[in-house]
Amino acid sequence: MTALDITAGPLPEAEHQSQLRRAMIASTVGTCIEWYDFLLYSTVTGLVFGKLFFPKSDPLVGVLEAFAVYTVGFIARPIGAAIFGHYGDRLGRKGALIATLLLTGIATAAVGLVPTYSQIGIWGAVILTIIRFIQGVGVGGEWGGSVLLSMEWARTNQHRGFIASWPQFGAPAGLLLANIAVLVFSRVSGDQFLVWGWRIPFLLSIVMIAIGLYIRLGIMETPTFRRIVAENRVARVPVIEVIKQQPRSIILSALARMAEQAPAYIYLAFVFAYGTQVIHQDRDFLLICLILAGVLSLFTVPFAGYLSDRIGRKRMYLIGSVLTGLFGFAYFAMMNTAMPVLVFIAIMLSFVPHDLMYGPQAALIAECFTPRLRYSGCSIGYQLASVIAGGPAPLIATALLAATGSGYAIAGYIAFCAVVSIISTAMMPDYTNKDISEEHNRP
């Protein structure tokens, strides 16, 4: 960080608007790259890893074992949130974001080089687990910084939901890129997909790191952090302070994400195991369905963020939570017909209720935390959901399917997650269109 970044006063209106646009682009592109890295792993787990790293197991058990490795990345995310939240609140949003981009991107590229079970036995799975953990640490620090880099450049209080939704836009964009990459190299490699085709999308992460670094290095630090530094209010140990001062906000943030995160990873990761092994759909057909669902999310995520500025963050989030709890049953009813048209509709619509929560979610959570502790607080609250929701979800879905043989058991689990989110969100404060720049007391 340069001295100018820290000491510069308010910028002229035109320059501020220019920096806001650059921050939104940098947040969105950087988040897109990091979610490409993380979600690529999600896509490939159900298709490849069970067969290549756990070949001696029954097919469904092999998928279960592969999802156990997959879950490690989610366990690591709160650790990354604490590490990078500390530095983001101490040294600035920009530096922490550059570090997370490098860490996640290098780990993703390394996945493409891991030897399989046939080459080095169980050590392939061990290496995969270690790399997945490192990847999770990087992603754990990414979200909070991306949201704040964008949101803290907002000029007024009236558009924070929309502005903060653009880093969220990076998730469907990253999923879209990941699925396109897998589809392209599935077609190019054909029967060799399990030999070398699946590795290329991971190795392409190196190119994406270079793009992300070029964009992020050109942004100034946020006005909020520069003001905190100028007023000598930087927290000494922000992670400890936010846990002591705002534990309720951390816990509610994590629980509110249950309906958003658990179903999302069922719909984007477990769908390949269910789609190929239970209803016997073609791998590429499922990829195409997910790609088109990702295209739809490119519109619904920012639109939900925009609506949250009009009708309120909590109300928008509660609508999405209720729809999520109901849609799970419709989803598996359509999937179980095994009719391509209905399977397509189920997958295409699966992320719409999710997006109604995901759009306003960034502002809903970040607004709850005081500025000097905001990176640590919102990152920890957001990423704790990875341990209780996103990480275990495909594992729980696979176990429920193995135990009951029915997708409706999984729909029941989704409904339970929705109930948890509805209760938690109702208990959260709503700072829609309110001033969040001062160090006032937060629940």
N, C-alpha and C positions, 0 to 999 in steps of 0.2 A: 504494500500500500504506500502511495506517495504522500508527501506532506500536503500536497494540494487536495488529495482525496479527503484528508482528515480536517483541514482547517478552512477549506473554502466555505463561504457563506452561501446564502440563497442565490440560485442562478436566475438569470433573466427568463421570462416566460418561454420564449422560443427555444432556448437552450435546455430548459427543464423538460419541455415536451419532446425534444430530440432524445434526451437521455432516457425518458420514460419509454419511448418506442424501442430504443436500443436494448434497454433492460428487459422489456417484454419479449423481444425477439431472442435475446441471449438466454433468458430463462426457458422459453419454449423449446428452442433448438437443443439446448443442453439437456433439458429433461427428456426430450424425445430420444436423444442418443443414449442416455442412461437407462431409460425404460426399454429401448431396443435391446440393450445388453441383458437386462434382467428378465424381460419377458420372452426373449428368444430361448432362454433356458426352460421357461415354462412350456413353450410349444414343443420343444424337442424332447422333453422328459417323457411325455406320454407316448411319443412315437418311436423313440430310439433307445433311451438309456436303459430301460428294463431289459431290452434284448441284448445290448452290447456289454453292459456291466454286471448284469445278474442273469446270465443265460441259463443257469442250472435250475432256476426256479420255475414254477408254474407261471404262465403268462400274466395272470392277474396279480399273483404274489410278486412277480418281478416288477410290475408297475408300482405296487405298494412300496417295495424297497427303493425304487427310483425316486418316488415322491418323498420318502424319508430323507434322502440326500437333498432333494429340492427344498425341504423344510428348513434345512440348516441355514440357507440364505436368509430366511425370515427371522430366525433366532438371532442372527448377527446384526440385523437392522437396528434394533434399539441400542446396541453397542456403538454402531456408527453414529447414531443420533446423538449419543452422549459425547462422543469424541469430537465430532465436527460441530455440534451445538456449542461446546465449550469454546472452540476457536472462532466460530462464527460470531459469538457474543463478545469475545475478547479482542479479536484481531480484524473482524470484518466479514461480511457476507461473501465478497468476491473471492478472497483467497481460499476460503473453505470450499467454495464451489469448484474452483480449478483443481484442488486436490481430490475431491470426490470423483470428478470426471476422469482423471488419470487412473485412479485406483480401480474404479469399476471397469473402465475400458480395457486396461491391461489384463485384468483377471478374466474378462470375457474372451479375449483373444486366446488366452492360455487354455481355455476349455477346448478349443479346436485342436489342441496338440496332445490331449491326454490319451495315452494308450488304452486299449480296451481290455476286457477280461481275457480274451484269447491271446493277447500279447504279454501281459504281466500279471494276470490273475486278479485277485481281489485288490491289489495295490492301485489299479485303475480307479476303482470306486473311492478308495481312500484319498487319492490325489484330487479327484472330482469334488469330494466333500470339502477339502481344504480350500480349493479355489472358490467354491460356492460360498464359503464363509467370508472370504476376502471380498468377493463381489457384493455380498449383503452388507458388509461394513460400509462400503462406498455408497451404495444406494441409500443406506440409512441416514447419511449426512446430506444427501442431495436435495430431498424434497423441501425441507425447511428453508434452505438457502435460496432455492429457486423461487419459492413463493415470496419470500421477503424481498429479494432483489427486484421483483416486479411490483409487489404491493406497496413497498415503502417509497416508491417513486410517485405514487398517486398524488395528484395535486389537490383533490378535494375528497370528501368523505362519501360522495354519492356514487362512485363507480368502482369501489374496491372489490366487490364480488366479481364483476366482469374482468377487471385487470388481473386479479389473483387466479381466475379460472384459466388463464393462458398457460401457465406452467402445467396445470392439470391436462390441458389439451395435448401436452407432450406424451401422456400415457397412451391414449388411443393411437396417436401418430406413431409412437414407438412400437406398439403392438402391430399396427398395420405394416410397418417396415419389416418387422421380424417375420410375420407370416408371409409377406411377399418374398422375402429372401429364402425362406424354407421352401415355398412353393416353386420358385424359379429353379433352385438347385435340386429339388426333388424331380422336376421335369428334365433338367439337364443331365443329371446323374443316372436317372432311371433305376435299374436294378442295383446300381452301385451306391445308392443313397446311404445305405447303412455302412458302406465301406469308407467313402470319402465325401459324399455329397453334403452330409449334415455338418461337416466341419467348416465349410467355406463361409457360411453366414457369421460364425463366431470370429473367424480370422478377419473378416471385413470390419470388425470393430476398430481396428487400428486406423483405418481411413477416417472413420467417424470421430475418433478422438481428435485427430488433427483439425477437423472442421470445427468441433466444439471449442477447442482451445483458441483458435483464431478469433472466434466470435466473443468469447468471454473475456479475453485479455483486453479488449477494447472498451470496457465499461467502467464508469466511475462507481465508487462506493455509494451506498444509498444515503439520502439526506438524513434519515432517522439515525443511522449509525454514526454519521459524521457529527451530528448534534450531541449524541451521547458522549463521544470522545471529547468534543470541545467543552462540554460542561463537566468533564471529569467524573462521569457516572458509570464508567465501565465496571461491570461486576467482576470481582476477583475470582470466584469459583461459581459461574452461573448455573451449572448443572445442580450443584448442591442447593444453591439459593432457591431455584425455581421449585425443586422438590419440597423444600421446607415451606415456601410461601404460597405456592399454588398447586398443591397436590390434587385438589378436587378437579381443577381444570384439566390436569394431565389424565386422570382416570376417566373422566367423562369423555374427553376427546378420543381415547382409545376405544371405549365401549360404543360410542356413537358410530364408529367405523365398522362395527360387526356386519351390518346389513350391506354395506358397500363393498367391503373387501372379501369376505368369505365367499359369497356367491360369484364375485368376479373371477376368482381363481378356479372355481368349479367350471364356469362357462368358458374360460380361455385355456385351461390346462387339462382338467379332468375330462373335458368333452372329447378329447382324442381317444382316451382309453374307453370311454363309454360308446363313442361313435363307431370305433373300428371293431371292438370286441363284443359288444352287446347287440347293437342294431346293425352291425356289419356294413357301415358306410365307407366309401372310398376316402382314403387319406387326403387326397388333393381336393375332393369335394368339400370336406370339412374346412380345409384351409381357405378355400375360396369364400365359403360362408362367413368365416371369421374376418377375412379381409374386408368384405362388404359391410359387416357389422362395425368394423373399425372406421370405415368411411362415414357411416352414419354418426358415430360418436364425435367425429371432428366438428359436427354442427351442434349436436345436443349438449356437449359439455360447456362450451362458451355461452350457449343460449340459456342454459340453466343458471350459470353465473350471472348473466345479465338479468334474468328474472328475479334472482335473489335480491338484487338492488331495488327492485320494484315492490315485491311482496314480502320481503324479509327472509333472512338466511334460514332461520329455524323452520318457518312454514314450508319453504321449498324443500328442505332436507327431510322433513316429516312426510311430505307427499311421496318422495322417492322411497322412503323406508317402507311405507304401507304397500306401495305397488310392488316392491321387491318381495315382500312376504307372500303376496298373492301369486305373483308370476311364476314362482318355482314350480307350482303344481301344473300350470298351463304348459310350461316348458317341457317337463317330462312326459306329459300327455301327448304333446306333438312329437317329441323325439321317439317315443315308444311305437308310434305308428310305422316307423322306418320308411315313411313315404318322403321322397326327396323334397317335395314342395313344402311339406309341413316341417321337416327338419330344417330346411332353409329359413322358414319364417321364425321358428323357435330360436335359432342362433342369431338371426338378424335383429330380433327384438330384445334379446337377452340383456343387452347393455343399456337399454333406454332407461329403466328404473334406476340402474346404477349411476348413469350419467346425471340424473336429476339430483342425486346426492353429491356426486363427484365434482360437479361444476361449482357449487357454493361452498364446498367443504374446506377449501384452502382458507378462504376468508373467515368462515365460521370458527375454525380452530385457531388461526393465527391471531385473530382479534381478541381472543380471550387472555392473551399473555402480555404482560407489561413490556415495553420496548427493550429495556436493557437485558431482559431474560428471554426474549421472544424466540430466538433461534433455538435455544436449548429446550424451552418449554413446548413449543409446537412440534419440534422434531421428535422429542421423546413420546409425547402423547400420540402423535400420528404413528410412529413406528412400533409402539407397544402393541398396536392392533395386529402387527405382523405375527406376533407370537401366539395370540389368542384367536386370530381369524384367518388371515391370508395363508400363513404357512401350513397350519393343520388342515385347512379346508379340503384340498384334494386327497389328503391322507384319510380324513374322516369320511369323505364321499366314497372312496375306494373300499374302506372297511365296511361301511353301511351296505354297499352293493354286494360285497362278498358275503355278508351275514344274512341279508334279506332277499337279495336278488331283485330288488325293486328300486327304481329311481324315485318313487314317491317317498321313500324313507329319507332320501337326500333333500327332497322338497320340504319335508318336515324340519330338517336341520336348517334350511334357509329361512323358513318361517320363524324359527326360534331366534335366529340372528337378527331378524327384522324387529322382533319384539324388544330385544335388548337395546337396539338402536333407538327405537321410538321412545322408550323410557329415559334413556340417557340424554337424548337430544332435548327432550322436554325440560330437563333439569339444567341445561346450559343457558348462559346469558346470550342475548342477541344484541350485537353492537352494530347492526345494519345502519349505515349513514350517520353513525356517531363518531365523535372524535376519539381516536385511540393513541394519540401522540404523546400524551402526558403520563406521568408516573402515578396515576391514581390507583386506588386499591382494586384488585381483581379477586373474584371468588376463586 
